[in-house]
Amino acid sequence: ELRECPLARVRAADLSVTWYQRIMRLGSITVQSADENRLPVTWKHIKRPHEIHERLLRAISSAQSGPSA
């Protein structure tokens, strides 16, 4: 299944790590659109979840602040 959501339209990106994911150093990230009609997208069992989450948050922030001068 493929879904898309422009970074500028992301309302939240939440990191979750279950006990069994923690053992395997994995995690999941759920991305919620500002458009309430869109379903959230979850990336499951990703490697280095904290690093990926931080990168995603920076990209979202950059996209939402607009082009830099």
Buried (B, 14 or more C-beta within 10 A) or exposed (E): EEEEBEBEBBBEBEBEBEEEBEEEEBBBBBBBBEEEEBEBBEBEEBEEBEEBBEEBBEEBEEBEEEEEE
